[in-house]
Amino acid sequence: MKKLSFIILLIAACSVSALSQTKKFRVDIVVAANEKQAENEARSYLGRELRSLGDVEVVNKGGELTIIATVSKIVGNQGLMGYAISFQFLENRPLAKVN
């Protein structure tokens, strides 16, 4: 799991660096995984690292940004080979009014 934590930290640090402005961003974190432990660890780790940036507030709903992380455990003939991780970054905007 240390490799998973390191990979998540690396990707989150690189991807969220664009958010480092003076405004505080509200961010939703959504994690899907094929293993409950990996899901919980990824959600906890991402939340902790984002909060440590200082200008990010992690919320359950209604954030300006949504980060969707998909974590898949890869198992081969000789056991655990690693994890496949993908991220989607969504900017939540209000719907435009149509006249």
Backbone as XML, in Angstrom:
<?xml version="1.0"?>
<chain id="A" units="angstrom">
  <residue number="1" name="MET">
    <atom name="N" x="0.815" y="-1.197" z="0.000"/>
    <atom name="CA" x="0.000" y="0.000" z="0.000"/>
    <atom name="C" x="0.858" y="1.259" z="0.000"/>
  </residue>
  <residue number="2" name="LYS">
    <atom name="N" x="2.148" y="1.121" z="0.399"/>
    <atom name="CA" x="3.014" y="2.301" z="0.379"/>
    <atom name="C" x="3.227" y="2.792" z="-1.042"/>
  </residue>
  <residue number="3" name="LYS">
    <atom name="N" x="3.325" y="1.845" z="-1.996"/>
    <atom name="CA" x="3.473" y="2.251" z="-3.387"/>
    <atom name="C" x="2.243" y="3.000" z="-3.854"/>
  </residue>
  <residue number="4" name="LEU">
    <atom name="N" x="1.061" y="2.513" z="-3.473"/>
    <atom name="CA" x="-0.185" y="3.176" z="-3.842"/>
    <atom name="C" x="-0.219" y="4.586" z="-3.270"/>
  </residue>
  <residue number="5" name="SER">
    <atom name="N" x="0.157" y="4.733" z="-2.008"/>
    <atom name="CA" x="0.158" y="6.052" z="-1.373"/>
    <atom name="C" x="1.121" y="6.996" z="-2.072"/>
  </residue>
  <residue number="6" name="PHE">
    <atom name="N" x="2.301" y="6.500" z="-2.419"/>
    <atom name="CA" x="3.285" y="7.336" z="-3.096"/>
    <atom name="C" x="2.778" y="7.781" z="-4.458"/>
  </residue>
  <residue number="7" name="ILE">
    <atom name="N" x="2.171" y="6.855" z="-5.207"/>
    <atom name="CA" x="1.672" y="7.185" z="-6.533"/>
    <atom name="C" x="0.560" y="8.223" z="-6.442"/>
  </residue>
  <residue number="8" name="ILE">
    <atom name="N" x="-0.345" y="8.042" z="-5.488"/>
    <atom name="CA" x="-1.444" y="9.004" z="-5.322"/>
    <atom name="C" x="-0.896" y="10.370" z="-4.943"/>
  </residue>
  <residue number="9" name="LEU">
    <atom name="N" x="0.064" y="10.420" z="-4.042"/>
    <atom name="CA" x="0.672" y="11.690" z="-3.639"/>
    <atom name="C" x="1.308" y="12.374" z="-4.832"/>
  </residue>
  <residue number="10" name="LEU">
    <atom name="N" x="2.059" y="11.643" z="-5.604"/>
    <atom name="CA" x="2.756" y="12.206" z="-6.752"/>
    <atom name="C" x="1.772" y="12.792" z="-7.760"/>
  </residue>
  <residue number="11" name="ILE">
    <atom name="N" x="0.743" y="12.040" z="-8.092"/>
    <atom name="CA" x="-0.231" y="12.504" z="-9.074"/>
    <atom name="C" x="-1.033" y="13.684" z="-8.533"/>
  </residue>
  <residue number="12" name="ALA">
    <atom name="N" x="-1.456" y="13.598" z="-7.286"/>
    <atom name="CA" x="-2.251" y="14.683" z="-6.706"/>
    <atom name="C" x="-1.431" y="15.966" z="-6.611"/>
  </residue>
  <residue number="13" name="ALA">
    <atom name="N" x="-0.181" y="15.852" z="-6.205"/>
    <atom name="CA" x="0.666" y="17.041" z="-6.066"/>
    <atom name="C" x="0.895" y="17.707" z="-7.414"/>
  </residue>
  <residue number="14" name="CYS">
    <atom name="N" x="1.135" y="16.914" z="-8.432"/>
    <atom name="CA" x="1.366" y="17.471" z="-9.770"/>
    <atom name="C" x="0.095" y="18.054" z="-10.365"/>
  </residue>
  <residue number="15" name="SER">
    <atom name="N" x="-1.016" y="17.356" z="-10.200"/>
    <atom name="CA" x="-2.257" y="17.756" z="-10.848"/>
    <atom name="C" x="-2.928" y="18.948" z="-10.187"/>
  </residue>
  <residue number="16" name="VAL">
    <atom name="N" x="-2.798" y="19.081" z="-8.905"/>
    <atom name="CA" x="-3.518" y="20.126" z="-8.187"/>
    <atom name="C" x="-2.676" y="21.376" z="-8.019"/>
  </residue>
  <residue number="17" name="SER">
    <atom name="N" x="-1.450" y="21.360" z="-8.478"/>
    <atom name="CA" x="-0.591" y="22.523" z="-8.306"/>
    <atom name="C" x="-1.162" y="23.758" z="-9.003"/>
  </residue>
  <residue number="18" name="ALA">
    <atom name="N" x="-1.981" y="23.545" z="-10.027"/>
    <atom name="CA" x="-2.612" y="24.668" z="-10.713"/>
    <atom name="C" x="-3.625" y="25.373" z="-9.830"/>
  </residue>
  <residue number="19" name="LEU">
    <atom name="N" x="-4.056" y="24.740" z="-8.764"/>
    <atom name="CA" x="-5.051" y="25.344" z="-7.875"/>
    <atom name="C" x="-4.444" y="26.318" z="-6.865"/>
  </residue>
  <residue number="20" name="SER">
    <atom name="N" x="-3.129" y="26.417" z="-6.829"/>
    <atom name="CA" x="-2.484" y="27.215" z="-5.784"/>
    <atom name="C" x="-2.595" y="28.708" z="-6.096"/>
  </residue>
  <residue number="21" name="GLN">
    <atom name="N" x="-3.731" y="29.268" z="-5.793"/>
    <atom name="CA" x="-3.984" y="30.691" z="-5.906"/>
    <atom name="C" x="-4.433" y="31.165" z="-4.533"/>
  </residue>
  <residue number="22" name="THR">
    <atom name="N" x="-4.794" y="32.418" z="-4.404"/>
    <atom name="CA" x="-5.204" y="32.932" z="-3.105"/>
    <atom name="C" x="-6.614" y="32.501" z="-2.725"/>
  </residue>
  <residue number="23" name="LYS">
    <atom name="N" x="-7.449" y="32.189" z="-3.689"/>
    <atom name="CA" x="-8.809" y="31.760" z="-3.423"/>
    <atom name="C" x="-8.812" y="30.351" z="-2.843"/>
  </residue>
  <residue number="24" name="LYS">
    <atom name="N" x="-9.715" y="30.085" z="-1.907"/>
    <atom name="CA" x="-9.852" y="28.740" z="-1.342"/>
    <atom name="C" x="-10.847" y="27.960" z="-2.188"/>
  </residue>
  <residue number="25" name="PHE">
    <atom name="N" x="-10.405" y="26.807" z="-2.697"/>
    <atom name="CA" x="-11.237" y="25.975" z="-3.551"/>
    <atom name="C" x="-11.955" y="24.918" z="-2.733"/>
  </residue>
  <residue number="26" name="ARG">
    <atom name="N" x="-13.225" y="24.695" z="-3.076"/>
    <atom name="CA" x="-14.000" y="23.607" z="-2.468"/>
    <atom name="C" x="-13.951" y="22.442" z="-3.443"/>
  </residue>
  <residue number="27" name="VAL">
    <atom name="N" x="-13.463" y="21.291" z="-2.967"/>
    <atom name="CA" x="-13.235" y="20.135" z="-3.831"/>
    <atom name="C" x="-13.973" y="18.911" z="-3.292"/>
  </residue>
  <residue number="28" name="ASP">
    <atom name="N" x="-14.706" y="18.242" z="-4.185"/>
    <atom name="CA" x="-15.324" y="16.942" z="-3.883"/>
    <atom name="C" x="-14.334" y="15.866" z="-4.301"/>
  </residue>
  <residue number="29" name="ILE">
    <atom name="N" x="-14.232" y="14.809" z="-3.517"/>
    <atom name="CA" x="-13.401" y="13.663" z="-3.884"/>
    <atom name="C" x="-14.307" y="12.448" z="-4.012"/>
  </residue>
  <residue number="30" name="VAL">
    <atom name="N" x="-14.265" y="11.803" z="-5.174"/>
    <atom name="CA" x="-15.024" y="10.585" z="-5.419"/>
    <atom name="C" x="-14.015" y="9.496" z="-5.762"/>
  </residue>
  <residue number="31" name="VAL">
    <atom name="N" x="-14.067" y="8.383" z="-5.032"/>
    <atom name="CA" x="-13.124" y="7.288" z="-5.275"/>
    <atom name="C" x="-13.901" y="6.006" z="-5.533"/>
  </residue>
  <residue number="32" name="ALA">
    <atom name="N" x="-13.525" y="5.305" z="-6.584"/>
    <atom name="CA" x="-14.081" y="3.985" z="-6.873"/>
    <atom name="C" x="-12.910" y="3.022" z="-6.971"/>
  </residue>
  <residue number="33" name="ALA">
    <atom name="N" x="-13.038" y="1.871" z="-6.316"/>
    <atom name="CA" x="-11.961" y="0.887" z="-6.328"/>
    <atom name="C" x="-12.554" y="-0.516" z="-6.298"/>
  </residue>
  <residue number="34" name="ASN">
    <atom name="N" x="-11.758" y="-1.483" z="-6.740"/>
    <atom name="CA" x="-12.222" y="-2.867" z="-6.711"/>
    <atom name="C" x="-11.911" y="-3.534" z="-5.379"/>
  </residue>
  <residue number="35" name="GLU">
    <atom name="N" x="-11.429" y="-2.749" z="-4.430"/>
    <atom name="CA" x="-11.129" y="-3.254" z="-3.092"/>
    <atom name="C" x="-11.449" y="-2.131" z="-2.094"/>
  </residue>
  <residue number="36" name="LYS">
    <atom name="N" x="-12.244" y="-2.440" z="-1.078"/>
    <atom name="CA" x="-12.703" y="-1.418" z="-0.134"/>
    <atom name="C" x="-11.542" y="-0.742" z="0.593"/>
  </residue>
  <residue number="37" name="GLN">
    <atom name="N" x="-10.519" y="-1.509" z="0.968"/>
    <atom name="CA" x="-9.372" y="-0.941" z="1.669"/>
    <atom name="C" x="-8.652" y="0.081" z="0.790"/>
  </residue>
  <residue number="38" name="ALA">
    <atom name="N" x="-8.454" y="-0.239" z="-0.478"/>
    <atom name="CA" x="-7.797" y="0.690" z="-1.401"/>
    <atom name="C" x="-8.644" y="1.945" z="-1.588"/>
  </residue>
  <residue number="39" name="GLU">
    <atom name="N" x="-9.955" y="1.786" z="-1.639"/>
    <atom name="CA" x="-10.858" y="2.931" z="-1.785"/>
    <atom name="C" x="-10.751" y="3.862" z="-0.582"/>
  </residue>
  <residue number="40" name="ASN">
    <atom name="N" x="-10.811" y="3.287" z="0.607"/>
    <atom name="CA" x="-10.728" y="4.099" z="1.825"/>
    <atom name="C" x="-9.376" y="4.794" z="1.953"/>
  </residue>
  <residue number="41" name="GLU">
    <atom name="N" x="-8.292" y="4.075" z="1.652"/>
    <atom name="CA" x="-6.966" y="4.668" z="1.761"/>
    <atom name="C" x="-6.764" y="5.781" z="0.739"/>
  </residue>
  <residue number="42" name="ALA">
    <atom name="N" x="-7.245" y="5.570" z="-0.478"/>
    <atom name="CA" x="-7.100" y="6.592" z="-1.515"/>
    <atom name="C" x="-7.882" y="7.849" z="-1.152"/>
  </residue>
  <residue number="43" name="ARG">
    <atom name="N" x="-9.112" y="7.695" z="-0.676"/>
    <atom name="CA" x="-9.936" y="8.844" z="-0.289"/>
    <atom name="C" x="-9.293" y="9.607" z="0.866"/>
  </residue>
  <residue number="44" name="SER">
    <atom name="N" x="-8.839" y="8.871" z="1.865"/>
    <atom name="CA" x="-8.204" y="9.498" z="3.023"/>
    <atom name="C" x="-6.927" y="10.231" z="2.625"/>
  </residue>
  <residue number="45" name="TYR">
    <atom name="N" x="-6.117" y="9.578" z="1.827"/>
    <atom name="CA" x="-4.834" y="10.157" z="1.435"/>
    <atom name="C" x="-5.026" y="11.398" z="0.558"/>
  </residue>
  <residue number="46" name="LEU">
    <atom name="N" x="-5.910" y="11.311" z="-0.432"/>
    <atom name="CA" x="-6.167" y="12.469" z="-1.283"/>
    <atom name="C" x="-6.700" y="13.646" z="-0.480"/>
  </residue>
  <residue number="47" name="GLY">
    <atom name="N" x="-7.644" y="13.379" z="0.409"/>
    <atom name="CA" x="-8.193" y="14.445" z="1.239"/>
    <atom name="C" x="-7.139" y="15.103" z="2.103"/>
  </residue>
  <residue number="48" name="ARG">
    <atom name="N" x="-6.311" y="14.297" z="2.724"/>
    <atom name="CA" x="-5.254" y="14.821" z="3.599"/>
    <atom name="C" x="-4.251" y="15.668" z="2.808"/>
  </residue>
  <residue number="49" name="GLU">
    <atom name="N" x="-3.833" y="15.175" z="1.643"/>
    <atom name="CA" x="-2.860" y="15.911" z="0.847"/>
    <atom name="C" x="-3.447" y="17.202" z="0.285"/>
  </residue>
  <residue number="50" name="LEU">
    <atom name="N" x="-4.699" y="17.169" z="-0.142"/>
    <atom name="CA" x="-5.324" y="18.384" z="-0.656"/>
    <atom name="C" x="-5.482" y="19.430" z="0.443"/>
  </residue>
  <residue number="51" name="ARG">
    <atom name="N" x="-5.920" y="19.001" z="1.630"/>
    <atom name="CA" x="-6.062" y="19.946" z="2.743"/>
    <atom name="C" x="-4.722" y="20.556" z="3.135"/>
  </residue>
  <residue number="52" name="SER">
    <atom name="N" x="-3.644" y="19.795" z="2.994"/>
    <atom name="CA" x="-2.329" y="20.311" z="3.382"/>
    <atom name="C" x="-1.861" y="21.434" z="2.460"/>
  </residue>
  <residue number="53" name="LEU">
    <atom name="N" x="-2.488" y="21.590" z="1.302"/>
    <atom name="CA" x="-2.120" y="22.688" z="0.408"/>
    <atom name="C" x="-2.511" y="24.045" z="0.992"/>
  </residue>
  <residue number="54" name="GLY">
    <atom name="N" x="-3.492" y="24.043" z="1.887"/>
    <atom name="CA" x="-3.878" y="25.278" z="2.555"/>
    <atom name="C" x="-4.981" y="26.053" z="1.871"/>
  </residue>
  <residue number="55" name="ASP">
    <atom name="N" x="-5.085" y="25.967" z="0.560"/>
    <atom name="CA" x="-6.116" y="26.718" z="-0.145"/>
    <atom name="C" x="-7.195" y="25.807" z="-0.718"/>
  </residue>
  <residue number="56" name="VAL">
    <atom name="N" x="-7.295" y="24.595" z="-0.166"/>
    <atom name="CA" x="-8.293" y="23.627" z="-0.623"/>
    <atom name="C" x="-9.126" y="23.167" z="0.567"/>
  </residue>
  <residue number="57" name="GLU">
    <atom name="N" x="-10.441" y="23.217" z="0.402"/>
    <atom name="CA" x="-11.363" y="22.694" z="1.394"/>
    <atom name="C" x="-12.057" y="21.477" z="0.780"/>
  </residue>
  <residue number="58" name="VAL">
    <atom name="N" x="-11.897" y="20.328" z="1.413"/>
    <atom name="CA" x="-12.528" y="19.102" z="0.917"/>
    <atom name="C" x="-13.955" y="19.043" z="1.458"/>
  </residue>
  <residue number="59" name="VAL">
    <atom name="N" x="-14.930" y="18.915" z="0.546"/>
    <atom name="CA" x="-16.346" y="18.883" z="0.920"/>
    <atom name="C" x="-16.987" y="17.614" z="0.371"/>
  </residue>
  <residue number="60" name="ASN">
    <atom name="N" x="-18.137" y="17.255" z="0.922"/>
    <atom name="CA" x="-18.850" y="16.065" z="0.456"/>
    <atom name="C" x="-19.721" y="16.346" z="-0.758"/>
  </residue>
  <residue number="61" name="LYS">
    <atom name="N" x="-20.156" y="17.591" z="-0.904"/>
    <atom name="CA" x="-21.069" y="17.944" z="-1.989"/>
    <atom name="C" x="-20.990" y="19.440" z="-2.231"/>
  </residue>
  <residue number="62" name="GLY">
    <atom name="N" x="-21.152" y="19.839" z="-3.472"/>
    <atom name="CA" x="-21.237" y="21.260" z="-3.788"/>
    <atom name="C" x="-19.905" y="21.945" z="-4.005"/>
  </residue>
  <residue number="63" name="GLY">
    <atom name="N" x="-18.863" y="21.192" z="-4.295"/>
    <atom name="CA" x="-17.562" y="21.801" z="-4.541"/>
    <atom name="C" x="-17.469" y="22.433" z="-5.917"/>
  </residue>
  <residue number="64" name="GLU">
    <atom name="N" x="-16.501" y="23.324" z="-6.067"/>
    <atom name="CA" x="-16.252" y="23.941" z="-7.363"/>
    <atom name="C" x="-15.555" y="22.958" z="-8.303"/>
  </residue>
  <residue number="65" name="LEU">
    <atom name="N" x="-14.805" y="22.051" z="-7.708"/>
    <atom name="CA" x="-14.080" y="21.045" z="-8.471"/>
    <atom name="C" x="-14.423" y="19.667" z="-7.924"/>
  </residue>
  <residue number="66" name="THR">
    <atom name="N" x="-14.412" y="18.668" z="-8.808"/>
    <atom name="CA" x="-14.591" y="17.282" z="-8.397"/>
    <atom name="C" x="-13.413" y="16.481" z="-8.933"/>
  </residue>
  <residue number="67" name="ILE">
    <atom name="N" x="-12.791" y="15.721" z="-8.051"/>
    <atom name="CA" x="-11.728" y="14.810" z="-8.454"/>
    <atom name="C" x="-12.285" y="13.401" z="-8.327"/>
  </residue>
  <residue number="68" name="ILE">
    <atom name="N" x="-12.288" y="12.680" z="-9.440"/>
    <atom name="CA" x="-12.747" y="11.295" z="-9.440"/>
    <atom name="C" x="-11.525" y="10.411" z="-9.618"/>
  </residue>
  <residue number="69" name="ALA">
    <atom name="N" x="-11.266" y="9.557" z="-8.635"/>
    <atom name="CA" x="-10.130" y="8.634" z="-8.689"/>
    <atom name="C" x="-10.662" y="7.213" z="-8.821"/>
  </residue>
  <residue number="70" name="THR">
    <atom name="N" x="-10.119" y="6.479" z="-9.776"/>
    <atom name="CA" x="-10.464" y="5.074" z="-9.950"/>
    <atom name="C" x="-9.207" y="4.260" z="-9.675"/>
  </residue>
  <residue number="71" name="VAL">
    <atom name="N" x="-9.291" y="3.361" z="-8.695"/>
    <atom name="CA" x="-8.141" y="2.557" z="-8.277"/>
    <atom name="C" x="-8.462" y="1.093" z="-8.515"/>
  </residue>
  <residue number="72" name="SER">
    <atom name="N" x="-7.610" y="0.423" z="-9.267"/>
    <atom name="CA" x="-7.806" y="-1.000" z="-9.546"/>
    <atom name="C" x="-6.567" y="-1.777" z="-9.127"/>
  </residue>
  <residue number="73" name="LYS">
    <atom name="N" x="-6.784" y="-2.782" z="-8.312"/>
    <atom name="CA" x="-5.701" y="-3.663" z="-7.883"/>
    <atom name="C" x="-5.397" y="-4.627" z="-9.022"/>
  </residue>
  <residue number="74" name="ILE">
    <atom name="N" x="-4.125" y="-4.764" z="-9.378"/>
    <atom name="CA" x="-3.724" y="-5.659" z="-10.458"/>
    <atom name="C" x="-3.039" y="-6.876" z="-9.850"/>
  </residue>
  <residue number="75" name="VAL">
    <atom name="N" x="-3.650" y="-8.033" z="-10.070"/>
    <atom name="CA" x="-3.127" y="-9.288" z="-9.528"/>
    <atom name="C" x="-2.773" y="-10.204" z="-10.695"/>
  </residue>
  <residue number="76" name="GLY">
    <atom name="N" x="-1.546" y="-10.723" z="-10.671"/>
    <atom name="CA" x="-1.094" y="-11.648" z="-11.706"/>
    <atom name="C" x="-0.933" y="-13.047" z="-11.146"/>
  </residue>
  <residue number="77" name="ASN">
    <atom name="N" x="-0.283" y="-13.897" z="-11.882"/>
    <atom name="CA" x="-0.060" y="-15.281" z="-11.461"/>
    <atom name="C" x="0.749" y="-15.380" z="-10.167"/>
  </residue>
  <residue number="78" name="GLN">
    <atom name="N" x="1.617" y="-14.407" z="-9.936"/>
    <atom name="CA" x="2.483" y="-14.441" z="-8.758"/>
    <atom name="C" x="1.995" y="-13.502" z="-7.657"/>
  </residue>
  <residue number="79" name="GLY">
    <atom name="N" x="0.747" y="-13.107" z="-7.702"/>
    <atom name="CA" x="0.189" y="-12.251" z="-6.656"/>
    <atom name="C" x="0.044" y="-10.807" z="-7.106"/>
  </residue>
  <residue number="80" name="LEU">
    <atom name="N" x="0.038" y="-9.913" z="-6.135"/>
    <atom name="CA" x="-0.157" y="-8.487" z="-6.394"/>
    <atom name="C" x="0.974" y="-7.929" z="-7.243"/>
  </residue>
  <residue number="81" name="MET">
    <atom name="N" x="0.596" y="-7.317" z="-8.363"/>
    <atom name="CA" x="1.591" y="-6.703" z="-9.239"/>
    <atom name="C" x="1.628" y="-5.187" z="-9.059"/>
  </residue>
  <residue number="82" name="GLY">
    <atom name="N" x="0.535" y="-4.604" z="-8.602"/>
    <atom name="CA" x="0.492" y="-3.158" z="-8.423"/>
    <atom name="C" x="-0.931" y="-2.638" z="-8.516"/>
  </residue>
  <residue number="83" name="TYR">
    <atom name="N" x="-1.043" y="-1.350" z="-8.776"/>
    <atom name="CA" x="-2.338" y="-0.692" z="-8.871"/>
    <atom name="C" x="-2.389" y="0.153" z="-10.142"/>
  </residue>
  <residue number="84" name="ALA">
    <atom name="N" x="-3.536" y="0.193" z="-10.758"/>
    <atom name="CA" x="-3.786" y="1.104" z="-11.875"/>
    <atom name="C" x="-4.662" y="2.225" z="-11.324"/>
  </residue>
  <residue number="85" name="ILE">
    <atom name="N" x="-4.250" y="3.457" z="-11.538"/>
    <atom name="CA" x="-4.969" y="4.606" z="-10.986"/>
    <atom name="C" x="-5.253" y="5.592" z="-12.110"/>
  </residue>
  <residue number="86" name="SER">
    <atom name="N" x="-6.489" y="6.049" z="-12.168"/>
    <atom name="CA" x="-6.834" y="7.101" z="-13.130"/>
    <atom name="C" x="-7.552" y="8.218" z="-12.390"/>
  </residue>
  <residue number="87" name="PHE">
    <atom name="N" x="-7.395" y="9.430" z="-12.879"/>
    <atom name="CA" x="-8.022" y="10.598" z="-12.285"/>
    <atom name="C" x="-8.803" y="11.355" z="-13.338"/>
  </residue>
  <residue number="88" name="GLN">
    <atom name="N" x="-9.929" y="11.883" z="-12.923"/>
    <atom name="CA" x="-10.695" y="12.813" z="-13.746"/>
    <atom name="C" x="-10.874" y="14.069" z="-12.912"/>
  </residue>
  <residue number="89" name="PHE">
    <atom name="N" x="-10.692" y="15.207" z="-13.536"/>
    <atom name="CA" x="-10.839" y="16.485" z="-12.856"/>
    <atom name="C" x="-11.970" y="17.245" z="-13.527"/>
  </residue>
  <residue number="90" name="LEU">
    <atom name="N" x="-13.007" y="17.547" z="-12.762"/>
    <atom name="CA" x="-14.186" y="18.220" z="-13.308"/>
    <atom name="C" x="-14.349" y="19.582" z="-12.650"/>
  </residue>
  <residue number="91" name="GLU">
    <atom name="N" x="-14.615" y="20.573" z="-13.461"/>
    <atom name="CA" x="-14.909" y="21.899" z="-12.934"/>
    <atom name="C" x="-16.422" y="22.059" z="-12.946"/>
  </residue>
  <residue number="92" name="ASN">
    <atom name="N" x="-17.017" y="22.222" z="-11.775"/>
    <atom name="CA" x="-18.463" y="22.339" z="-11.649"/>
    <atom name="C" x="-18.873" y="23.790" z="-11.852"/>
  </residue>
  <residue number="93" name="ARG">
    <atom name="N" x="-19.710" y="24.005" z="-12.844"/>
    <atom name="CA" x="-20.186" y="25.356" z="-13.145"/>
    <atom name="C" x="-21.706" y="25.372" z="-13.109"/>
  </residue>
  <residue number="94" name="PRO">
    <atom name="N" x="-22.284" y="26.503" z="-12.725"/>
    <atom name="CA" x="-23.752" y="26.575" z="-12.750"/>
    <atom name="C" x="-24.260" y="26.524" z="-14.193"/>
  </residue>
  <residue number="95" name="LEU">
    <atom name="N" x="-25.441" y="25.967" z="-14.351"/>
    <atom name="CA" x="-26.042" y="25.888" z="-15.687"/>
    <atom name="C" x="-26.433" y="27.272" z="-16.170"/>
  </residue>
  <residue number="96" name="ALA">
    <atom name="N" x="-26.208" y="27.520" z="-17.435"/>
    <atom name="CA" x="-26.586" y="28.812" z="-18.030"/>
    <atom name="C" x="-28.098" y="28.854" z="-18.199"/>
  </residue>
  <residue number="97" name="LYS">
    <atom name="N" x="-28.673" y="30.014" z="-17.969"/>
    <atom name="CA" x="-30.114" y="30.178" z="-18.156"/>
    <atom name="C" x="-30.417" y="30.302" z="-19.642"/>
  </residue>
  <residue number="98" name="VAL">
    <atom name="N" x="-31.460" y="29.612" z="-20.060"/>
    <atom name="CA" x="-31.898" y="29.660" z="-21.445"/>
    <atom name="C" x="-33.189" y="30.462" z="-21.508"/>
  </residue>
  <residue number="99" name="ASN">
    <atom name="N" x="-33.210" y="31.468" z="-22.365"/>
    <atom name="CA" x="-34.419" y="32.308" z="-22.494"/>
    <atom name="C" x="-35.381" y="31.734" z="-23.465"/>
  </residue>
</chain>
